[in-house]
Amino acid sequence: MTSPTDPSSGGTATGGSAPGGPGQPRQLLQNDPFTKPLYTDNFYDAVGGHETFVKLIDVFYDGVAADPLLRAMYPEEDLGPAKRRFLMFLEQYWGGPTTYGQERGHPRLRMRHMPFGVTPEAKDRWLLHMRVAVDALELPPLHEGTLWDYMERAALSMINSPSSGALR
């Protein structure tokens, strides 16, 4: 197995079946599976970056659009702005671009969700659609578990209203 060096330094790795034979230096290539690190400290990059989060958001909002309980919580007729905000938030949270913070400041998630009655039922429906979206990514188990754990905790923390059945 090769031992990759820092591609930003223009380094090389040795070994494998590089041109010139085994043991000869080879230039690191960005998408070369033989020199690409097997892990990264950045979850965003490890799961595929922007494209992965776009897919997550697209699949999730397909479910939201067809769910009367959740759809009613989105005042905009077009879900596009909500999708963009959620995409920016998740990308920044997981180590990607910091566009969310630059455009919107601190997330203040509970405060931003206060105008909407987020009941335990709404949380469960949100998680139902998010589960479909996370599964669609087909992530390795460790990454899937990390992402899902966050989604469950985040959804639980957004509850700000009792169950609709409790009000009767």
N, C-alpha and C positions, 0 to 999 in steps of 0.2 A: 504494500500500500504506500502511496506517496504521502509526503508530508508537506502540505501546502504552506506557502509563505504569504506574506501580506501582498495582495495584488496591487495595492496602491503604491507600493514601493517599486513595482516593476520586477519583482522577484521571480524566481523560477522554482519549480519542484522537480525532483528527480525520481527516477524509477518508472515502472509501468512500461507501456509499449509506445512511448513517445517517439516521434521521428528521430532517427539517429540511433535507435536501439535502447535497450534497458540501461538505466543508469545515466543516460544523457540528459542534460538539462532540457526542460521544456517550458515555454512561456505559458503562464497561467491565462486561461481564457475565462471570460465572465460566466458562461453557462456550461463549462466543461464539467461533466459529472465526476471526473476523476480528481479534479482540483478544487471543486466547490466544497466548502466546509460542510460537515455533516450536521453541525449545530450552529446556533447563533445565540447571542445574548438578547437579541431583539425578536420578540414574538411576531411582530408585524412582518418582518422579513422572513422569518422561519416558516410562516404559513402561506407565503406567496404574495404578500404586499397588497397593493391597491386592488388588483384584479380579484383577489380572494374576498376582500371586504365589500367590493361592489356586488359580487355574487350574493354574499350574505344578506346585504341590504335589499337587493332586488327580490330575492326569494321571500324574505321576511315581509316586505311591503305588498307582495302579491297576496299573501294571506291576510294582511291587515285590510287591504282594499275590499276583500270579500267578507269581512267580519263586521256585522252591523254594530256590535258593542264597541269594538276598537275604532272603527271608522268614524264613529260619532265624536271621538276625541280629537280629531284632526279638523280644525276649522277651515283650512284651505281646501278649496275644491280639488286642486291638483296636489297629489302627495309628493310631487317633486321637491319642493323646498324642505319638507320634513325628512325625506330620504337623504338629501344632501347634508342637512345638519347632523343626522345620525351617523352617516358615513364619516364626516369630518371628525365627529366626537370619537368614534371607535378607532379610527386610524390614529388619532393623537394619543388616545389612551394606551394603545398597544405598541407605540413606539414609531409611528409613521409621521407624516407631515403635521405641523402644528397649526394648520390653517384654522381649526376651530377656535383655538385660543386667540389667534390674531384677529379673527372676525367677531367673536362673540364673548371673549373674556373667559372668566372662570365658568366651568360648566354649571354649577349650582343646580344640579339635577332635581333635587327635591323641590326647590323653589320654583323651577320652571314647570314642574308637573302639578303644582298645587291647584291651578285653575281647573284641573280635570279630576273628577271623582275616580281615583284609581282604587277600585275595590279588589278584594281577593279574587273575585271572578274575572275581573279584567286582567289581573296579574296572570292567572292561569291561562287565559286565552292568548295573552302576549307570549307566554312561554311555549304554548302549543305551536304558534307560528314561528317562533325563534328556533324551536327544536327542529322543525322541518328545514329551516334555513341552515342551521349548523350541520345537520346531516347531509345536506346537499353539497357541502364543501368536501366531504370525504377526507377529513384530516386524519393524520396519525392519531392513535388513541391518546397520547399524552397531550397533544395540542387540542384535540377535541375536548378532553376533560377540563383543561385549563380554561378554555373559552366558555364551556357550558357552566362551569362553576361560577364564573363571573356573571353570566347572564342570570342565573338563578338568584344570586345574591342581590344583583342590581334590581331585578324585578320585585323581589321581596321588599327592598328598601323604598320602593316608590309607592307602596300602598299608603293612601292618605284618607281613605273613606271606608266606613264599615260595609259589610256585605249588604246588598240591596234587600236581602231577606231579613236582615237584622233590624231594618228600619220599620218593618210592619208590626 
